[in-house]
Amino acid sequence: MVLPLKIAPMLAISAPPFDSPDYYFELKWDGIRCLAFLTATTRLQSRSGRVISFQYPELAHLHQQIKAPDVVLDGEIIALADGKPSFFRLQSRMHTTSAAGIQEARRTTPVLYVAFDLLYLKGESVMNRPLATRQELLHTIVDPDPHLMVSTPIPQAGTALFKRVAALGLEGVVGKDMNSPYLPGKRSPYWKKARVVKNNDFVICGYTTNPQGRTDLAAILVGLYAGAELQSYGLVGTGFSQSEINHLLTRFAGLQRPDPPLTNPPPLTNVRWLEPRLVCAVEYFAVTPDQHLRHPCYKGLRERSPTTCRVENLS
């Protein structure tokens, strides 16, 4: 049989951490979702269906590590930093497309492929088989090497794994029903992801508008104090209802200033700077090394002194 040219990956719903004897639990790998079509060659497909093989030449041999013909794997491309997956490091690979840039990135930021599911084996779909069967087959056909590993889930103990993952600063946990089929392109409760969420208070330093979108308030710019300096932590653009935007604009009216209060203001357009007198709560997944919040969400104003919002208290 001929493998399909494209498969839409199965997706998970969000859920709190949980335990279940019917579920496997594994790390939520902080990388790029990728399906690997392994025949006489290796073809890598992104979540959106784009072929990305050329960007990761160190993965071109994956088909040679499989002990069966005509296989499709589902998994994640990751880059490591201090032994842990680092999406920040991986970003440089995601946006590099020139031949010279790819070779340099391969040297400075090598990647590996983490396989966590098996979709085709010997040219035939196994997606209707239970996950437990697919996992067993996956482990028997993969010969790991420095650029290929198999994710090994644990049964039942999702909350304990989540606590361990949170303590290590990793992204989260995915629970998968061990009797479930693989549903391409579907977001299904058979798979449930619990992400480690962090909360912190930040100083509001300004806000942006968008001539093609929200012209009243598109995002707020937040910061934290390091000593006497107020340092930027990027933009927060979600979590605002229209009533909350109206309330914020009322509070901002008397705080306008011509210059940024930050020591390292980002190069933004359509920004209106504010006196750093208001504090807000923000929920986010991680802080990048260049001081940006990953997936930040505004959670409301806080009544506290801005100078108590400090870098050293950042979680």
Buried (B, 14 or more C-beta within 10 A) or exposed (E): EEBEEEBBBBBBEEBEBBBBEEBBBBBBBBBBBBBBBBBEEBBBBBEEEEEBBEBBBBBBEBBEBBEBEBBBBBBBBBBBEEEEBBBBBBBBBBEBEEEEBBEEBBEEBBBBBBBBBBBBBEBEBBBEBBBBBBBEBBEEBBEEEEBBBBBEBEBBBBBBBBBEBBEEEBBBBBBBBBEBBBBBEEEBEBBBBBBBEBEBBBBBBBBBBBEEEBEEBBBBBBBBBBEEEBBBBBBBBEBBEEEBBEBBEEEBEEBEEEEBBBEEBBEBEEBBBBBBEBBBBBBBBBBBEEBBBBEBBBBEBBEEEBEEBBBEEBE
